[in-house]
Amino acid sequence: MTNISDLHIDEEILPLFDATVNPFSNSAIRDVMAQPLRSVDAILSRQQLLKGFIANDNVLKDYSFYRFNLAEIHEFFETFFIGNLSGRKLKWKLTFSEKERSKKKGSLILMIRLFHGIQTIYLNKIDTKPFPTEYVSELEKIKSFFASFNLDFYEKAFIKNKFKIRHIVDLIKIVAEKVISGEAALFWNRWFLFEAYLSISQAIIKNEFVFPVFQDANFSVSELYHPFLKNPVKNDIVADHNVILLTGPNMSGKSTLLKAVSISVYLGHIGFAVPASKATMPFFDTISVAINLTDSLVSGYSHFMSEIVTLKNVLEEAKHNTKCFAVFDELFRGTNIEDALEISVATIKGLCNFPHSLFFISTHLHQLKELEEIKTHKVSTWYIDCELKNNIPAFTYKLKEGWSDLKLGRILFEKEGLNSMLAG
């Protein structure tokens, strides 16, 4: 089970990593980011792949080309008409049809020069040693595809103005063979994925993200921050217990912190680097993030029922010894305070029974402070600090261990003079 809709991957996280200039490479990034990987080995392999691109940044950092050229060549392959390709008939057609000859010649020259530039400026200079073995094989297949066009020979032919009809015929036959065999389609898939990984790696370098280390029963993140904030406050988190309660007044930044934690866990589980200076986390089989749950008009569930269903889904996974990561922002705020308190107590007590999972819960229920599991330190408590200066809240967004009893609602209500106004 993966419940990540509240992270808004496409709208918020994808733009961090997407510097591609064509829809196909953009789609490749979406595919890479779509689901968490299934094992630590798969995560480490993708980490190593991205580290390979990062290690070759001196070669690839200025990677560019005219995007319209690439789109035109891709369309040339995709719409290539096989037809009758006997050498004599094709040569005859090209000789006596200036329009056909000009069209094919233009596309082939563009193809050779684009492929030759990519090959000589970038691919031939890549050091493959930092890459995992399986991706080295993919790079070799890309190079082999380019090499089969004899790019150096035709580049020289263009320069010397010796590109003849027989050369057009020979190249058309090569293109046809690759289209018919399916090799061309495989090449484009590999190339767009290459561009996707390159874009991701350059974003990691630009943002100075770090790759997390995976260790059982160890969750700690140093200088964690939300990557969309211009001037984020960075916080350290160490999970000493499997249930973490987060408190703090409204607007203090609880939801933002929970989202930053969730983003880091998700990015770590797709093999990406995370917005922190250091990160260690266990491998989680499932990830569930419930932040800003709203009523679902389609399903007919109320806000409270959405919370119940989300919690039930997490528990059904956890009870089968599945390692779950789950975030609940203001759990049970969709019901009255008496119900919320009673079932929150039951929930927190119950979640303590799943030590291999990790649960972050934010709450406004100050009565939970009296819970036995909190008093005996079976549950970790953290709060977002907020200071009062002349009865005016000053939000620090700093995470601290302990519990916040600060209630801003009454203070702000009074500050705005509402008590006196309501008194008539």
C-alpha angles and dihedrals in degrees: 000000000000118000108178105135090115090062090065093216097184097042101039114014102035094061089059090065104027116096094141121130102209133058093237095060089042088055090049090056090050090053092049091051097042101092139013115257118257102235145019089248091057090048093049091048092055090045089054091048092054090044087056090058091045091051088055095049091117088063101035105034093092094043108149145135137166102288092208089058092055091046090051093050092046090051089047089059095040094051097035110142111217099197122144107337102179106144096236097050093044093049090048091051093049092046095054101033109068091180093054092043093049093048095049093041093052094050093046094048090049090048095049094046094046093047092043092052093049091046099047100035099041121003098048090051097050115114104221096191096091092054125090113258095251092056093046085061090053091051091050090053090053091050091047090053091054093043092056089068093061089231099181092054095051094042088058090046090056092048092050092042090239099126103132137185091260088058090053090050093050093049093046089054091052091049091047092051091051093047093047094047093047091241091120093056091049090050093053091048090051093046096050089048088050089055091047093054091045091053092048093049093049090052090052090052093045094049095038092232119171131223112243124235115231117225130155116254094002121110116166132141126186122209093356116182141170105260095217097060116098095215104017125187108233122221139189120226128189118179106214092168135029094246119058121185117202122199136176138123124284114287091020092116105259095137091045092052092047090050091050090052091047093048091051093050092047095046089048091053094053090052096257130130118256137228098262140083093243134004137183123178142158121249109262121205092205135026123200123177120185109180122151094357112194136192113280110224090184097055095032093232120142120228090262093049089051088056092048093050092047092051092046091053091051093048093049088057096043095051090062090061090261113153105238132190111198135171123197115186112204093344114218095003085137093076137053119288095251093054092040092054095047097048093039089059090050091047096050092046090049096047089057086070092069103067095167092061130069125223128188115194128178118200145175092200101113091180089073087075087082093057112126092227089058095046091050092045096243087129125048118231125202132168139195107240123236125176129207117223114182087341090304117121115240109194113213097175088213118144116227135175115255137040134306118220093174112130111194097176095076092042094051091043090056095040091058089053095243094139092059093041092052091046089065 
